[in-house]
Amino acid sequence: MQPNAMHADRVSAPVPTTASSPVADALRAVEAILLRGGQQTARRNAWAAVCEDRRRARDRREAQTVLDSAPPFIKR
């Protein structure tokens, strides 16, 4: 049974995931049983937002490192 089978009227966007492990698969199965479709979607969307925020923070740190290593005449 698909996670949103009970709520066919709700459509959720796919959430990018990393490689699945048996433990992660088991947790998703328990999550599907315990949480209704909307709660599950909200939780996954929140996690996707956290991951995206972390990616942007890493990009900012990398950009700042490049700027800090630039010669003085390029810096503002």
Residue frames relative to the residue before (quaternion, step in Angstrom):
aa qw qx qy qz dx dy dz
M 1.0000 0.0000 0.0000 0.0000 0.00 0.00 0.00
Q 0.4106 -0.7093 0.5181 0.2446 3.54 -0.90 0.91
P 0.6428 -0.5605 0.3515 0.3863 3.63 -1.10 0.65
N 0.7697 0.3468 -0.1953 0.4991 3.61 0.96 -0.75
A 0.3130 0.7856 -0.4907 0.2099 3.58 1.22 0.32
M 0.6725 0.4860 -0.3056 0.4670 3.61 1.03 -0.71
H 0.7568 0.2776 -0.1551 0.5711 3.58 1.19 -0.47
A 0.0389 -0.8515 0.5229 -0.0100 3.55 0.62 1.16
D 0.6150 0.5601 -0.3533 0.4280 3.59 1.17 -0.48
R 0.6702 0.4580 -0.2917 0.5059 3.61 1.22 -0.33
V 0.1377 -0.7777 0.6100 0.0645 3.53 -0.93 0.93
S 0.1317 -0.7969 0.5852 0.0719 3.57 -0.80 0.96
A 0.4719 -0.6585 0.5096 0.2899 3.53 -1.11 0.75
P 0.5346 -0.6199 0.4525 0.3538 3.58 -1.05 0.64
V 0.2562 -0.7532 0.5903 0.1359 3.53 -1.05 0.83
P 0.4224 -0.7031 0.4956 0.2858 3.59 -0.72 0.98
T 0.0722 -0.8009 0.5942 0.0142 3.54 -0.92 0.91
T 0.4682 -0.6253 0.5321 0.3267 3.50 -1.30 0.23
A 0.7539 -0.3510 0.2622 0.4897 3.57 -1.25 -0.08
S 0.4019 -0.7270 0.5123 0.2181 3.55 -0.98 0.90
S 0.1690 -0.7389 0.6412 0.1194 3.50 -1.17 0.67
P 0.6550 -0.5038 0.3625 0.4311 3.61 -1.17 0.30
V 0.6326 0.5235 -0.3384 0.4597 3.60 1.04 -0.72
A 0.6565 0.5002 -0.3134 0.4697 3.60 0.92 -0.88
D 0.6399 0.5202 -0.3261 0.4621 3.58 0.99 -0.80
A 0.6512 0.5066 -0.3148 0.4692 3.59 0.98 -0.82
L 0.6499 0.5111 -0.3199 0.4627 3.60 0.97 -0.82
R 0.6406 0.5134 -0.3286 0.4670 3.59 1.00 -0.76
A 0.6339 0.5243 -0.3335 0.4605 3.59 1.03 -0.76
V 0.6531 0.4912 -0.3116 0.4850 3.60 0.95 -0.85
E 0.6274 0.5410 -0.3282 0.4539 3.56 1.01 -0.85
A 0.6578 0.5194 -0.3102 0.4487 3.58 0.93 -0.90
I 0.6661 0.4925 -0.3032 0.4710 3.57 1.06 -0.74
L 0.7470 0.4432 -0.2257 0.4412 3.58 0.85 -0.99
L 0.7698 0.3317 -0.1741 0.5167 3.56 0.98 -0.81
R 0.4421 -0.6548 0.5387 0.2926 3.52 -1.07 0.71
G 0.7413 -0.4597 0.2721 0.4062 3.55 -1.25 0.42
G 0.6907 0.4886 -0.2904 0.4471 3.60 0.84 -0.92
Q 0.6548 0.5013 -0.3109 0.4724 3.57 0.98 -0.82
Q 0.6467 0.5219 -0.3097 0.4621 3.54 0.98 -0.87
T 0.6585 0.5010 -0.3039 0.4722 3.58 0.94 -0.88
A 0.6458 0.5197 -0.3211 0.4580 3.58 0.95 -0.86
R 0.6560 0.5126 -0.3089 0.4599 3.58 0.95 -0.87
R 0.6779 0.4790 -0.2948 0.4734 3.57 0.92 -0.87
N 0.6341 0.5158 -0.3338 0.4695 3.58 1.02 -0.72
A 0.6342 0.5229 -0.3288 0.4650 3.58 1.01 -0.79
W 0.6579 0.4947 -0.3164 0.4715 3.59 0.94 -0.83
A 0.6274 0.5260 -0.3390 0.4634 3.60 0.99 -0.77
A 0.6409 0.5173 -0.3193 0.4687 3.60 1.04 -0.78
V 0.6284 0.5241 -0.3321 0.4692 3.59 1.00 -0.79
C 0.6614 0.5058 -0.3034 0.4633 3.59 0.90 -0.92
E 0.6590 0.5008 -0.3066 0.4699 3.59 0.97 -0.84
D 0.6308 0.5235 -0.3308 0.4675 3.61 1.00 -0.77
R 0.6481 0.5120 -0.3134 0.4686 3.57 0.99 -0.81
R 0.6413 0.5228 -0.3235 0.4591 3.58 1.02 -0.82
R 0.6628 0.4967 -0.3051 0.4700 3.58 0.97 -0.87
A 0.6338 0.5220 -0.3334 0.4634 3.59 1.00 -0.77
R 0.6381 0.5117 -0.3233 0.4759 3.60 0.99 -0.80
D 0.6467 0.5141 -0.3173 0.4656 3.60 0.97 -0.84
R 0.6444 0.5150 -0.3238 0.4633 3.60 0.99 -0.81
R 0.6468 0.5160 -0.3197 0.4616 3.59 0.96 -0.86
E 0.6572 0.5039 -0.3098 0.4671 3.59 0.95 -0.87
A 0.6503 0.5058 -0.3158 0.4707 3.60 0.95 -0.84
Q 0.6527 0.5098 -0.3189 0.4608 3.59 0.96 -0.83
T 0.6194 0.5391 -0.3365 0.4610 3.59 1.04 -0.73
V 0.6495 0.5023 -0.3103 0.4791 3.58 0.97 -0.84
L 0.6696 0.4973 -0.3039 0.4603 3.59 0.91 -0.90
D 0.6582 0.5159 -0.3096 0.4525 3.57 0.99 -0.81
S 0.7077 0.4462 -0.2633 0.4803 3.60 1.09 -0.58
A 0.4836 0.6703 -0.4340 0.3584 3.63 1.29 -0.06
P 0.5866 -0.5709 0.4324 0.3781 3.59 -1.14 0.57
P 0.6473 -0.5728 0.3400 0.3705 3.62 -1.09 0.68
F 0.6653 0.5170 -0.3357 0.4212 3.64 0.93 -0.69
I 0.6356 0.5022 -0.3378 0.4793 3.60 1.20 -0.25
K 0.6138 0.5705 -0.3448 0.4231 3.57 1.11 -0.65
R 0.3051 -0.7357 0.5731 0.1931 3.54 -1.17 0.56
